Amino acid sequence: MASLFYTIDLLELRKYGLNINEYLTLLKFQHDAEGKTFPYIPDERFYPRLVEDGFIEILSSELIQDKVIYTCKLGVEGLKIFSGEDLFEEFFELFPNSVDTGFGRRAISAKDPNSISGRATHDIWKRITKGKVDLQKKIIAGLKRELENRKANNSLGFLQGIDTWLRQATWEKWEDVPEKKSSSNNYIKL
């Protein structure tokens, strides 16, 4: 038996003024539009508010055995939730292709984001960020902080591969590390 796990950001729901059932209804319509399956039966009691606020559009309704069956799609506001800006290219360009290990160079990411490996990394990125621009910016800031810190400490050779870096949420480890301040003193402490 297969299991489906889906992480829902409650702050995101609050931002759009949605309850969990309304969000799952929108998610179902998004999956339907993409040709994917999502095991959820929308509750039609929430349709009027979703229509009124522009989250869904009712395309047609049909009476079958004394029950009205609606055909719906995401409206303008609903599309905004699931079609966020994608900052993957900025992230991919920032991540080094290879690092010096002291014994040679080690490849840690593909050079081309459109290569097979690059597309696999993009899939991981989409699965993690789910189109949330705030999270994407947080990931990029974490990467910048780690790169800056590792360059200053001459430990760039210990940077994880790009896929591992994403899967293990490594940016979270660098959130509380303060940014390096450039010093006007050019000396080495002995």
C-alpha positions in Angstrom: 0.0 0.0 0.0 1.4 3.4 -1.0 1.3 6.4 1.3 0.9 10.0 0.4 2.6 12.6 2.5 2.0 16.3 1.8 3.4 19.2 3.9 1.1 22.1 4.3 2.3 25.5 5.4 -0.3 26.8 7.8 1.1 30.4 7.6 0.6 30.2 3.8 -3.1 29.2 4.4 -3.5 32.1 6.8 -2.0 34.5 4.2 -4.7 33.5 1.7 -7.4 33.3 4.3 -8.1 29.6 3.5 -9.0 26.7 5.8 -7.5 23.3 5.3 -10.5 21.9 3.3 -10.5 24.9 0.9 -6.7 24.5 0.4 -7.1 20.8 -0.3 -9.9 21.5 -2.8 -7.6 23.9 -4.6 -4.7 21.4 -4.5 -7.0 18.8 -6.0 -7.9 21.1 -8.9 -4.2 21.9 -9.4 -3.3 18.2 -9.6 -6.2 17.6 -12.0 -5.0 20.3 -14.2 -1.5 18.8 -14.3 -2.9 15.3 -15.0 -1.8 14.0 -11.6 -3.8 12.0 -9.1 -4.6 13.4 -5.7 -6.8 11.3 -3.4 -9.1 13.9 -2.1 -12.8 14.5 -2.8 -13.6 18.2 -2.6 -16.4 19.3 -0.3 -18.8 21.4 -2.4 -19.9 23.4 0.6 -16.7 25.4 0.2 -17.3 26.2 -3.5 -19.4 29.4 -3.1 -16.7 31.2 -1.1 -13.9 29.9 -3.3 -15.8 31.1 -6.4 -16.6 34.5 -4.8 -13.0 35.1 -3.9 -11.7 34.1 -7.4 -9.9 30.9 -6.2 -12.0 28.6 -8.5 -14.2 28.9 -11.5 -17.2 26.5 -12.1 -17.1 25.4 -15.7 -20.3 23.4 -15.7 -22.7 21.6 -13.5 -24.7 18.4 -14.2 -27.5 16.8 -12.3 -26.8 13.1 -11.8 -29.1 11.0 -9.6 -30.5 14.0 -7.7 -26.9 15.3 -7.1 -25.3 18.3 -8.7 -21.8 17.5 -10.0 -19.6 20.4 -10.8 -16.6 20.7 -13.1 -14.2 23.3 -11.8 -10.8 24.8 -12.4 -8.5 27.1 -10.6 -9.4 30.8 -10.9 -6.9 33.7 -11.0 -6.4 33.8 -7.2 -6.0 30.0 -7.1 -3.4 30.0 -9.8 -1.4 32.6 -7.8 -1.0 30.1 -4.9 0.5 27.4 -7.1 2.4 29.3 -9.7 5.0 31.2 -7.7 8.2 32.6 -9.1 10.9 30.0 -9.6 14.4 31.1 -8.5 16.1 27.8 -9.4 18.3 29.3 -12.1 19.7 31.9 -9.6 20.4 29.1 -7.1 21.9 26.8 -9.7 24.3 29.5 -11.0 25.4 30.3 -7.5 26.2 26.7 -6.6 29.8 25.8 -7.6 30.2 23.1 -10.3 33.3 21.7 -8.6 35.5 22.4 -5.6 39.2 22.0 -4.8 39.7 19.2 -2.2 43.5 19.6 -1.8 44.0 16.4 -3.8 42.2 17.6 -6.9 38.8 18.8 -8.0 35.5 17.2 -7.0 32.3 17.7 -9.1 29.3 18.8 -6.9 26.8 19.9 -9.5 26.2 19.8 -13.2 27.3 22.7 -15.4 24.1 22.8 -17.4 20.7 23.2 -15.6 19.1 21.5 -18.7 21.2 18.4 -18.5 19.7 15.2 -17.1 21.4 15.8 -13.8 20.3 19.5 -13.8 16.7 18.6 -14.4 16.8 16.0 -11.6 18.1 18.8 -9.3 15.3 21.1 -10.5 12.8 18.4 -9.6 14.2 18.2 -6.1 14.1 22.0 -5.9 10.4 22.0 -6.9 9.5 19.2 -4.6 11.1 21.1 -1.6 10.0 24.7 -2.4 6.6 24.0 -3.9 6.8 27.4 -5.6 7.1 29.3 -2.3 9.3 32.3 -3.2 10.0 33.1 0.5 11.5 29.6 1.0 13.4 29.9 -2.3 15.0 33.2 -1.1 15.8 31.6 2.3 17.6 28.7 0.5 19.6 31.1 -1.6 20.5 33.2 1.4 21.6 30.1 3.2 23.8 29.0 0.3 25.4 32.5 0.0 26.1 32.5 3.7 27.7 29.0 3.6 29.8 29.8 0.5 31.0 33.0 2.1 31.9 31.2 5.3 33.6 28.3 3.6 35.7 30.6 1.4 36.8 32.6 4.4 37.8 29.4 6.3 39.3 27.7 3.2 36.9 24.8 3.6 35.0 24.9 0.3 36.1 21.3 -0.4 33.7 20.1 2.3 30.6 21.6 0.5 28.0 18.9 -0.1 26.8 17.9 -3.6 23.9 20.1 -4.8 21.2 17.3 -4.5 22.4 16.3 -1.0 22.6 19.9 0.0 18.9 20.4 -1.0 17.6 17.1 0.4 19.2 17.6 3.8 17.9 21.2 4.0 21.5 22.4 4.6 20.4 26.0 4.3 18.7 25.7 7.7 22.1 25.0 9.4 23.3 28.4 8.1 20.3 30.5 9.1 21.6 31.6 12.4 25.2 32.1 11.3 25.9 35.8 11.1 27.1 37.2 7.8 30.8 38.0 7.7 31.7 41.6 8.1 34.6 42.7 6.0 37.4 43.9 8.2 39.6 46.8 7.3 42.5 45.1 9.1 44.5 43.0 6.8 46.4 40.9 9.3 46.6 37.3 10.3 46.4 36.4 14.0 49.3 34.1 15.0 
